[in-house]
Amino acid sequence: MFTLAFWAATGERAVRTAAQTLLAALGLTAADVLDADWGQALALAGSAAVLAVLTALSAAGTGGPGITETVRERDR
């Protein structure tokens, strides 16, 4: 949890999760399954990103930001 590689992987996961959630919310809105405006969709995406970071922190003792993955130090 105290390495640059861990935080790079965690940041990537948070951004990816936020983007997926935003696209899902907007797509479901376009399909009339969900009624969310841009502000609500962005709030969902932000909440998902925070949860992704919290998940990574809770799994930090396992060697990576996810329970089943490990982080390798990047070449310098």
C-alpha positions, 0 to 999 in steps of 0.5 A: 500500500505504500508503493507508487505501483499500488497507487498507480494501479488503484488510480487506474482502477478508480478511473476505469470504474468511474468511467464504466459507471458513468457510461452505464448510467447514461446508457440506462437513461438513454434506454429509459431504464433509469432517469438520471441527469448528468449530475446524478450520473456523475455522482454515481460515478464518483461514488463508484470511484471512492468505493473502488479506492476503499476496496483497494485499501481493504485488500492492500494486505494481499499484495495488490489493489485487488484480492486476486492480483499483485502489483509489480514495481515498474521499471525505472 
